[in-house]
Amino acid sequence: MRPLLEKDLNSFLKRFDSFKDSEFRSIEIITPTAIKITLAAQDSARGFDWITVELEFSGVSDARLLEGSKLPHIDMSDGITLIYADGSYAFGVGAYNNISNITNSTCYLKATSLKYKEGFF
């Protein structure tokens, strides 16, 4: 896993087109404050091949998560939002412009650190 720093968020989201029309594969609760989200998306750095991207959030302070059986039914047409503000990362399904609005998402979480790992489709 590699850290995803605040300065790299925009280029990361641009590389995967904000995960628009991607597949939400899984949510894994590692510990009460660590959660791993797995997505499949097209990677512009690899000729738009499909790859798997794992996002691991640590220091989770707030979350609304969905059961695994509901994940295939999530509308990913707007992709995801990743925001860093006030010392926290926020993840949400859909397009949001700030952390306070991200809590309106069907699935969101807030954490103090974020790492990612690329894998095979």
BAZA-889519 format. One line per field, with one value per residue: x, y, z of N, C-alpha, C in turn; residue number from 1; residue in one letter. Coordinates in nm, 4 decimals. Atoms other than C-alpha are relative to their C-alpha. Last residue first. Layout:
<atoms>
n_c1 <- X  ...
n_c2 <- Y  ...
n_c3 <- Z  ...
ca_c1 <- X  ...
ca_c2 <- Y  ...
ca_c3 <- Z  ...
c_c1 <- X  ...
c_c2 <- Y  ...
c_c3 <- Z  ...
resi <- NUM  ...
resn <- a  ...
</atoms>
This chain:
<atoms>
n_c1 <- 0.1447  0.0569  -0.0083  0.0530  -0.0759  0.0615  -0.0996  0.0480  -0.1016  -0.1179  -0.1151  -0.0998  -0.0792  -0.1079  -0.1138  0.0506  -0.0226  0.1269  0.0803  -0.0292  0.0998  0.1307  0.0163  -0.0616  -0.1041  0.0224  -0.0781  0.0680  0.0468  0.1435  0.0342  0.1402  0.0422  0.0719  -0.0739  -0.0074  0.0232  -0.0808  -0.0321  -0.1025  -0.0648  -0.0194  -0.1286  -0.0662  -0.0109  -0.1338  -0.0158  -0.0316  0.1146  0.0168  -0.1042  0.0541  0.1009  -0.0614  -0.0250  0.1061  -0.0425  0.1263  0.0214  0.1420  0.0738  0.1377  0.0467  -0.0334  0.0159  0.0026  -0.0192  0.0397  -0.0640  0.0617  -0.0800  0.0674  0.0248  0.1382  0.0799  -0.0237  -0.1449  -0.0491  -0.1191  -0.0880  0.0141  -0.0592  0.0703  -0.0577  0.0993  -0.0545  0.0937  -0.0671  -0.0422  0.1031  0.0131  -0.1205  -0.0322  -0.0506  -0.0347  0.0169  -0.0213  -0.0262  0.0709  -0.0830  0.0406  0.1318  0.0625  0.0794  0.1218  0.1092  -0.0502  -0.0011  0.1386  0.0490  -0.0558  0.0587  0.1413  0.0165  -0.0458  0.0924  -0.0125  0.0559  0.0818  -0.0714  0.0842
n_c2 <- -0.0071  0.0501  0.1434  0.0398  0.1074  0.0701  0.0699  0.0749  0.0341  -0.0854  0.0633  -0.1029  0.0138  -0.0958  0.0684  0.1301  0.1135  0.0287  0.0832  0.1404  0.0559  -0.0021  0.1100  -0.0228  -0.1027  -0.0963  -0.1231  -0.1131  0.0408  0.0136  0.0793  0.0406  0.0420  0.1250  0.1140  -0.0035  -0.1304  -0.0169  -0.1372  0.0073  -0.1233  -0.0223  0.0346  -0.1240  -0.0873  -0.0595  -0.0770  -0.1417  -0.0819  0.0035  -0.0698  -0.1209  0.0390  0.0480  0.1438  0.0852  0.1060  0.0651  0.0779  -0.0044  -0.0649  -0.0311  -0.1083  0.0230  -0.1168  0.0350  -0.1212  0.0115  -0.0975  -0.0084  0.0505  0.0106  0.1373  0.0216  0.0140  0.1324  0.0187  -0.0735  -0.0767  -0.0128  -0.1198  0.0335  -0.0447  0.0479  -0.0035  0.0117  0.0551  0.0218  -0.1283  -0.1042  -0.0254  0.0650  -0.0649  0.0904  -0.0802  0.0452  0.1425  0.0000  0.1016  0.1096  0.1263  -0.0012  0.1326  -0.0016  -0.0744  0.0979  0.1236  -0.0229  0.0039  0.1367  0.0793  -0.0408  0.0390  0.0949  -0.0628  -0.1055  -0.1291  -0.0942  -0.1105  -0.1276  -0.1183
n_c3 <- 0.0106  0.1237  0.0229  0.1302  0.0636  0.1126  0.0806  0.1158  0.1000  -0.0110  -0.0636  -0.0288  -0.1219  -0.0209  -0.0619  -0.0468  0.0881  0.0676  -0.0895  0.0291  0.0922  -0.0649  -0.0960  -0.1300  0.0043  -0.1078  0.0181  0.0619  0.1322  0.0188  0.1168  0.0078  0.1331  0.0218  -0.0519  -0.1465  -0.0629  -0.1201  -0.0406  -0.1037  -0.0413  -0.1427  -0.0579  -0.0409  0.1169  0.0024  0.1240  -0.0177  0.0403  0.1464  0.0760  0.0632  0.0989  0.1228  0.0011  0.0516  0.0900  0.0351  0.1220  0.0348  -0.1079  0.0401  -0.0851  -0.1410  -0.0853  -0.1410  -0.0800  -0.1405  -0.0879  -0.1316  -0.1106  -0.1289  -0.0442  -0.0424  0.1221  0.0591  0.0085  0.1174  -0.0335  0.1147  0.0831  0.1297  0.1195  0.1249  0.1074  0.1350  0.0981  0.1286  0.0558  -0.0142  -0.1434  -0.0500  -0.1268  -0.1030  -0.1173  -0.1388  -0.0247  -0.1438  -0.0780  -0.0490  0.0619  0.0641  -0.0117  -0.1237  0.0340  0.0037  0.0623  0.1447  0.0477  -0.0192  0.1096  0.1283  0.0149  0.1106  0.1237  0.0416  -0.0664  0.0969  -0.0494  0.0064  0.0000
ca_c1 <- -0.8821  -0.5230  -0.4085  -0.3361  -0.2923  -0.4019  -0.3431  -0.5500  -0.5083  -0.7196  -1.0575  -1.4106  -1.6511  -1.9298  -2.1941  -2.5421  -2.3962  -2.5494  -2.2472  -2.0411  -2.2099  -2.0119  -1.6860  -1.7079  -1.7757  -1.9679  -2.0033  -2.1230  -2.0108  -1.8262  -1.4781  -1.3507  -0.9917  -0.9207  -0.6763  -0.9200  -0.9852  -0.8942  -1.1602  -1.2201  -1.5451  -1.6650  -1.8078  -2.1093  -2.2297  -2.1492  -2.5102  -2.4843  -2.6598  -2.3473  -2.2729  -2.6050  -2.5044  -2.1859  -2.3838  -2.3493  -2.1381  -2.2127  -1.8983  -1.7498  -1.4153  -1.2025  -0.8390  -0.7220  -0.8683  -0.7480  -0.8396  -0.7949  -0.7895  -0.8633  -0.7698  -0.9528  -0.7377  -0.7815  -0.4461  -0.2577  -0.2210  -0.5896  -0.6855  -1.0399  -1.1958  -1.2591  -1.3160  -1.2144  -1.2804  -1.0721  -1.1741  -0.9652  -1.1062  -1.3184  -1.0637  -1.0335  -1.3874  -1.3938  -1.6065  -1.6209  -1.6363  -1.7852  -1.7585  -1.6622  -1.8977  -1.7159  -1.4155  -1.3202  -1.1930  -0.9381  -0.6288  -0.8209  -0.8977  -0.5298  -0.4214  -0.6613  -0.5665  -0.1864  -0.1324  -0.3451  -0.1287  -0.2253  0.0027  0.1175  0.0000
ca_c2 <- -0.6756  -0.6966  -0.4790  -0.1223  -0.0328  0.2739  0.4439  0.7037  0.8680  1.0609  0.9161  1.0132  0.7697  0.7649  0.5419  0.6585  1.0100  1.2967  1.2880  1.4170  1.7565  1.8521  1.7344  1.9608  1.9606  1.6378  1.4057  1.0553  0.7764  0.9376  0.9413  1.2023  1.2522  1.4456  1.7107  2.0004  1.9131  1.6326  1.5290  1.2082  1.1996  0.8959  0.8216  1.0084  0.7037  0.4762  0.3868  0.1308  -0.1984  -0.4179  -0.2911  -0.3973  -0.7585  -0.6341  -0.4416  -0.0651  0.1735  0.5063  0.6271  0.8592  0.8688  0.6337  0.6565  0.4504  0.4322  0.1704  0.2240  -0.0818  -0.0283  -0.3100  -0.2642  -0.2197  -0.1116  0.2531  0.2632  0.1978  0.5519  0.6147  0.3408  0.2069  0.1127  -0.1726  -0.0644  -0.2112  -0.0278  -0.1084  0.0152  0.0865  0.2400  -0.0484  -0.2909  -0.4440  -0.3622  -0.4711  -0.2995  -0.4689  -0.4519  -0.1138  -0.1260  0.1829  0.3988  0.7115  0.6259  0.9955  0.9724  0.7117  0.9209  1.2386  1.1078  1.0317  1.3665  1.5504  1.3534  1.3826  1.6962  1.5505  1.2416  0.8896  0.6644  0.3492  0.0000
ca_c3 <- -1.2720  -1.1501  -0.8655  -0.7620  -0.3967  -0.2061  0.1275  0.3119  0.6510  0.9047  0.8127  0.7078  0.5453  0.2905  0.1334  0.0322  0.0136  0.2125  0.4464  0.1529  0.1858  0.4994  0.3435  0.0407  -0.3338  -0.3808  -0.6822  -0.5999  -0.3655  -0.0781  0.0691  0.3140  0.4194  0.7355  0.8585  0.8152  0.4519  0.2118  -0.0373  -0.2314  -0.4294  -0.6173  -0.9597  -1.0956  -1.2947  -0.9989  -0.9181  -0.6384  -0.7185  -0.7155  -0.3612  -0.2054  -0.1255  0.0437  0.3028  0.2873  0.4908  0.6524  0.8246  1.0850  1.2699  1.0611  1.1715  0.8793  0.5269  0.2805  -0.0833  -0.3039  -0.6794  -0.9231  -1.2869  -1.6169  -1.9095  -2.0124  -2.1958  -1.8746  -1.7363  -1.8182  -1.5726  -1.6073  -1.2777  -1.0351  -0.6749  -0.3389  -0.0130  0.2957  0.6398  0.9503  1.2723  1.4058  1.2574  0.9090  0.7968  0.4345  0.1728  -0.1647  -0.5444  -0.6377  -1.0156  -1.2170  -1.4216  -1.3019  -1.0851  -1.0562  -1.4152  -1.2967  -1.3738  -1.2901  -0.9409  -0.8773  -1.0263  -0.7959  -0.4843  -0.5224  -0.3103  -0.0299  -0.0103  -0.1097  0.0924  -0.0863  0.0000
c_c1 <- -0.0609  -0.1509  -0.0590  0.0175  -0.0695  0.0935  -0.0732  0.1191  -0.0589  0.1083  0.1198  0.1126  0.0990  0.0820  0.1130  0.1083  -0.0599  0.0108  -0.1397  -0.0816  0.0194  -0.1099  -0.1386  -0.0347  0.0601  0.1147  -0.0387  0.0924  -0.0832  -0.0320  -0.1522  -0.0220  -0.1467  -0.0251  -0.0666  0.0657  0.0065  -0.0242  0.0906  0.0426  0.1011  0.0601  0.0033  0.1358  0.0656  0.0182  0.1344  0.0208  0.0253  -0.1122  -0.0179  0.1011  -0.0590  -0.0998  0.0561  0.0404  -0.1201  0.0391  -0.1457  -0.0184  -0.1508  -0.0769  -0.1410  -0.0429  0.0307  0.0012  -0.0111  0.0332  -0.0563  0.0801  -0.0820  0.0971  -0.0693  -0.0329  -0.1456  -0.0890  0.0372  0.1510  0.0544  0.1126  0.0950  -0.0278  0.0712  -0.0910  0.0694  -0.1154  0.0656  -0.0946  0.0763  0.0391  -0.1099  0.0036  0.1160  0.0350  0.0419  0.0322  -0.0266  0.0086  0.0433  -0.0873  0.0904  -0.0217  -0.1427  -0.0792  -0.0990  -0.1352  -0.1103  0.0436  -0.0083  -0.1426  -0.0446  0.0533  -0.0567  -0.1466  -0.0204  0.0386  -0.0978  -0.0060  -0.0507  -0.0899  0.0886
c_c2 <- -0.1265  0.0054  -0.0380  -0.1494  -0.0363  -0.1057  -0.0675  -0.0599  -0.0912  -0.0349  0.0943  -0.0664  0.1139  -0.0413  0.1014  -0.0795  -0.1283  -0.1217  -0.0276  -0.0940  -0.1490  -0.0577  0.0006  -0.1137  0.0332  0.0999  0.1014  0.1199  0.1152  -0.0439  -0.0045  -0.0706  -0.0378  -0.0239  -0.1341  -0.1251  -0.0157  0.1403  -0.0063  0.1428  -0.0346  0.1378  0.0194  -0.0259  0.1342  0.0952  0.0727  0.0649  0.1502  0.0920  -0.0077  0.0697  0.1205  -0.0352  -0.0403  -0.1460  -0.0838  -0.1013  -0.0425  -0.0783  0.0028  0.0548  0.0427  0.1212  -0.0392  0.1266  -0.0405  0.1312  -0.0188  0.0988  0.0090  -0.0569  0.0047  -0.1468  -0.0340  -0.0222  -0.1340  -0.0138  0.0688  0.0968  -0.0060  0.1172  -0.0549  0.0390  -0.0427  -0.0076  -0.0006  -0.0738  -0.0139  0.1350  0.1052  0.0076  -0.0782  0.0806  -0.1000  0.1103  -0.0426  -0.1459  0.0110  -0.1019  -0.1166  -0.1315  -0.0013  -0.1293  -0.0007  0.0644  -0.1042  -0.1258  0.0209  -0.0127  -0.1457  -0.0822  0.0334  -0.0374  -0.0899  0.0588  0.1017  0.1344  0.0858  0.1100  0.1245
c_c3 <- 0.0566  0.0054  -0.1337  -0.0161  -0.1291  -0.0563  -0.1151  -0.0736  -0.1068  -0.1009  0.0012  0.0781  0.0104  0.1210  0.0142  0.0702  0.0595  -0.0909  -0.0570  0.0889  -0.0234  -0.0902  0.0642  0.0968  0.1355  -0.0008  0.1076  -0.0081  -0.0556  -0.1407  -0.0080  -0.1330  0.0076  -0.1482  -0.0189  0.0583  0.1509  0.0530  0.1227  0.0291  0.1079  0.0221  0.1500  0.0646  0.0328  -0.1185  0.0059  -0.1369  0.0160  -0.0511  -0.1514  -0.0919  -0.0737  -0.1084  -0.1353  0.0104  -0.0414  -0.1076  -0.0126  -0.1287  -0.0250  0.1200  -0.0352  0.0813  0.1434  0.0849  0.1461  0.0696  0.1405  0.0842  0.1284  0.1021  0.1357  0.0240  0.0278  -0.1215  -0.0631  -0.0166  -0.1248  0.0345  -0.1183  -0.0924  -0.1233  -0.1158  -0.1285  -0.0996  -0.1368  -0.0944  -0.1320  -0.0597  0.0133  0.1530  0.0608  0.1240  0.1067  0.0999  0.1440  0.0409  0.1456  0.0732  0.0397  -0.0734  -0.0548  0.0202  0.1160  -0.0325  -0.0160  -0.0743  -0.1509  -0.0533  0.0088  -0.1164  -0.1379  -0.0278  -0.1224  -0.1351  -0.0573  0.0712  -0.1159  0.0542  0.0000
resi <- 121  120  119  118  117  116  115  114  113  112  111  110  109  108  107  106  105  104  103  102  101  100  99  98  97  96  95  94  93  92  91  90  89  88  87  86  85  84  83  82  81  80  79  78  77  76  75  74  73  72  71  70  69  68  67  66  65  64  63  62  61  60  59  58  57  56  55  54  53  52  51  50  49  48  47  46  45  44  43  42  41  40  39  38  37  36  35  34  33  32  31  30  29  28  27  26  25  24  23  22  21  20  19  18  17  16  15  14  13  12  11  10  9  8  7  6  5  4  3  2  1
resn <- f  f  g  e  k  y  k  l  s  t  a  k  l  y  c  t  s  n  t  i  n  s  i  n  n  y  a  g  v  g  f  a  y  s  g  d  a  y  i  l  t  i  g  d  s  m  d  i  h  p  l  k  s  g  e  l  l  r  a  d  s  v  g  s  f  e  l  e  v  t  i  w  d  f  g  r  a  s  d  q  a  a  l  t  i  k  i  a  t  p  t  i  i  e  i  s  r  f  e  s  d  k  f  s  d  f  r  k  l  f  s  n  l  d  k  e  l  l  p  r  m
</atoms>
